[in-house]
């Protein structure tokens, strides 16, 4: 047995004592505090009387499928609390193709099970978002011991009030809006800040409120461009020289929301704009003659060090995941409900999105503040 800087205990090859063998992977888009969460799991295990071996799978499920892994030592988890990204690397392995053999005919699900059993793992710790959890639940159904942690800047996972990475992304998107305020005011322009979020609007909603946006457009509340313009003109009459609009990537107009999936897909084949923000900008310029500029922070929202909130939050989630493993309790996602860390059955999480309800109190309060949602 050897000890290292983070007090993690690992086995020497000659040790006969049975040890817990834990696999770990990060899947989907990266975000802040992935490393902090993994560190929380390992530190909790290391501070118990259990002896553990940690196997890190490289680039998410891809590493589990193709047996690309490395044994991790305590040194790997030292100094990563404040480090963004993921030390294991990540990739997207869409759930809809998980049962489809790869180019060489490999059955991906069977390959994951084979590598899990080959390493004699006691548990697989999976950090990821919605798609990741669907695959994790599938592996649970296939008989693997799985514990998951809720990672996504979108905060759209069912079964938890909060996901790690979200608050850090809110901070970055808010900072972008803050920076835009001064130039928008100086030039008297309409500025659109496009915030990440294809299907849900939690990130745009929170950053928009925090950054003092005048208009917030999110996927769950289809907008009418005329209502957007009404708000801009209302501000003009009040003597406000500029307007800030926070637009989610997946924002959709009322007209488009009425289209069938087939009709919408057909329309998007010939879509002339880089994104919805540019369409909104073009419509405002055409109808009002106002100067409009679009800013897209993009992947900056996923990058950098986790904010203090996420460092604490991810550490707490990781600690509970470690306790689940010590208790031999598997098939759970570690969630956060009513300010308490909870264990949520994976089958209750997989395949469900936590959407912003148009009737949610935060939306109604934003409207009381004078924020328009274009509806």
N, C-alpha and C positions, 0 to 999 in steps of 0.2 A: 504494500500500500504506500502511496506517496501523497504528500500534501503539497498545496501550492498557495499562491497569494490570496485566493478567494476561499480557502478552507474547504474546497471541494475534494472529496475522497474518491479516488478511483482505484481500480484493482491493478496489481501487478499480474502479469500473465500466469505466474505460478500459484496464485492464490486459489485455494480450493473452496473457500466460503462462497455460497450462492449470493449473487449480487443482482440487483435490479438493473435491467438493461432498458434504457429509455431512448427511443428514437425521437428526433425533433426536426420539424421542417416549417418553413415560412412560404406561403403560397399566395399568388395573386399580386396585385399592385403593392409596392412597398409603402411604408409610411414611417413616421417617427415612433419611437418607443418599442419597436419589435425587439431590439437587443435588450432593452430594459426588462421586457416581459420574460424573455428566455433566461436572463440572469436571475430573475425572481424565482423561476422554477428551480433552477440549479442550486441556488443558495439555500433554498428551503430544504431540498433533498440532502444537501451536504451537511446541513446543521442537525440532521436527524442521526439516528444510530445506523441507518441503512447505508450500505455501500453501493455505489452506482457506477454504471458506465453510460456515457452519453454518446449517441451516434447522431451526427448531424447530416441530414440528407441535403445535397447541393441543389439549388434552384427548384425548390418546392417538390411537387409530386413527381416531376421529371426525375429527380434524384432517387425517389423511392421506386419508380418504375424501372429504371435502368441500373439500379444498384450503385449509384454514385454517392458515396458517403465518406465521412472520415470520423474517426473517434476524436472527441473533443476533450481537452483537459481543462483544468481550472484556469489556466492562463488565458484560454480563449474567452472566458467570461469576465476577465479582469479589465476594468477601465472602459466598459461598454455601456454603462448606464446612460451617459450623455451622448452616445454616438447614434446618429440617424441611420436609416437604411437597415440592412440585415447582414450579419456576418456570414450567413449561410447562402445568401443569394436567393433570388425568387424568380418565378416565371408563372405564366398563366397556362393552366391546363383545363380548358373548358369542360364543365360537367356534361354538356350535351354530347361530347365526343368521347367521354371516358370509357364507354362500352364499345367504341369503334376501334378495331385493331389498328396499330400504327402501320407505317409504310412497309414494314417487314412482316406484317401479320401478327405482331405480338399482341396478346391479350393483356391490356394494361392493368386491369383489375387483378387478374391472376398473378401478374408480375409483381405487383405491390404486395400481395399476400405472401408470395414466395420469398421476397426479400425480407419482409417482416419476420417470417418464420425462420429463415436462414440465420438471421442474427439473434434468434431466440429472444426477441424483444418482449418485455412485459407490458409496455405501453408505448403509444405513439402520441406525442404532443404536437398538435397542429395549430398554427397561428394563421388566421386568414379571415376573409370576409364571406359574403353570401355564397358565391360559387364554391369556395373552399369548403364551407360547411356542408354543402350538399354532398360533396365527395367524401368528406369525413364521416358523414352519417351512413353513406353507402358502405364504407369500410367497417363501420360498426355493425351494420347488418350482415356483413360477410364474416363476422366473428372476431375482428381485431379489437383490442383494447385501445380506446381513443379518448383523449382529453383535449379540448380545444380552447383557444383564447380568441376573443373578439377584436379583430384588427380591421379597421377601415376608416379613412378620413371622411367617409360619407355618413357614418353613424346610422346605417340603415339595417343593421342586424336585428332580427326579432329576438326577444327574450332578454334584452339588456337596454337600460336607459342610456348607456354611454359605451362607446368603443374607443380604444386607445388609438391615438393618431388624430382623432377628430379635433381636439382642442388645439393642438399644435397647428393644424391646417387652418382652423378658424383664425388663429393669431396672425398667420402669414397673409391670408386673404384680407383680413381687416387692415393690416399694415399697408397692403396694396391700395385699398380704398382710401385710407388716410393720406397716402402720398398723392393720390389723384386729386384730392380735394383742393390742394393749393393751386395746382395748375389749372384745374377746371374753373376755380374762382377768378384766377388772374385773366384768363382768356374769355370768360363768359361762355363756356361751351357745355354741351351735353356730353358726359363721359359714361361709357358703359364698361364695367369691369366684369369679365366673364369668369365665373367661379366653377370649380369642378363639381360634377354631380349630374350623371346622365339620367338617372331614374328617380332620385329623391332630392329634396331641396334643403335638408338640414344645414348643410355647410353654407350655402348661399344665404339662407334665412338668418343664421346667427351672425355671419360676417357682415351681412347687410345692415342688421340692426346695430351691431357694434361699431360699424364704420360710418353710421349716419347716412346710409343710402336713402334717397327719396322715393325710389321705386325698386321693388324686388320682384323678380320674375322666376318662378320655380315650376318644376314639372307638374306638381299636384294641383296647381291653380292656373288653368289655361288663361292666357291674357288676350285682351282686345287692344290692338294697337291704338285705337282711337281713345281708349281710356288712359293709355300711357301718355299720349300727346296732351290730353286734357290736364293731366298732372303737371306736365312741363309748362303749359301755358298758364296754369294757375299760379305756379311759382314765378313766372315772368311778371304777372300782374301784381304779385306781392313784392316785387323789386328784387327777387333773387336772380342773379345773373347766370347761374349754372344749375345743372341737375345731375345727380349721380344715380346711375341705374346699375344694380347688381343683378346679373343674369346667370342663372344656372345653365350648364351645358345642355341639359335636357329640357329647358323651358320650351313650351309649345303654345301656339296661338289657339284661340277657341275654334277657328275655322279648321285647323289641322287636327285638332282633338276630335272633331266630328267624323273624320275620315276613318275608313276601315283600315286594318293593318296592311292589307294588300294595296289599297289606294295610297296610303301614306308612304309605303315602301317604293311604290312606282314614282311618286312625286320626288322622293329624295334621290332617285337615280339621276335626275337632271337639276339637282339643287345648285344654284349659281353662287352660293355663298360658302365661305370656309366654315361657318357655324351660325347658329341662330342669332348671336349677338350682332353679326354683320348684317343680317336681314333686318333686325330691329333698327339698327343704325341707318340703313338705307331708306327705310320707310319713314323714319323721323325726318331725315334730311329732305326727302321728297315732299312730305306734307307740310313741313314748317319752314324749310330753308335754313334751319339752324345747323351750325357746325357740330358734328358728332365725331367723337373719337372712341375707338375700342382698345381696351387693354386686356391682355390675356396672361395672367400670372402662370398658368399652366402647371408644369410639374414642380415648380417652386413650392407649391402647396404640399407636396409630399416630402420635401427635402429638409435638410438642416437638422439641428439637434432638437430632441423633444423638449417641449416646454416643461416647467416644473410640475404642473398638474399631471401631465402624461407620464412623467417619470414616477411619480408617486402611485398613480392609478395602475400603470402597467406592472409595477412592482407588487402591488397588492393582488392583482389578478394572477400573476405568476406564482406568488406565494400560495394562493388557494389551489392552483393547479398542482403544485408540489404536494400539498396536503391530500388532495384527491388520490394521487399516486400512492402516497404512503398508506392511505386508508383502503387501497385496492378498490377504489370506486371509479368506474369507467363509464364512458358513454355520456359524458356531460360537457357542456360548455360552461365556462366560468363567466357569469354575467354580473350585472350591477343594477339592482332595482331598489328604488326608494332609499338610496344612499347606503345600501348594504351589498356586500359581495355575496352572490348566490350561486347555486349549482342548478343549471337548467338542462333537462334532458335534451340530447341532440335532436331527437325526432321532432321536438317541438320547435326547433330553430330552423332546421334545414328547409330551404325553398320558400321562406317567408321574408318579405321585405317590410321594414318599419317605415311607413310613409308619413309625410307631414299631412295631417288632416286640415282641410280648409277651415274647420271649426275649432282647431286647437287654440288654447288660450294664448299661446305665444303669437299666433297670427292675429288674433283679435286685438291683443295689446299693441301690436305693431301698427295696426290700423288706427287705433286710438291716438297713437303718436303722429299720425298724419302720413304714414308710409302707404303708398299705393301698391297693390299687387296686380294692377292692370285688369281687374275683374269688375 
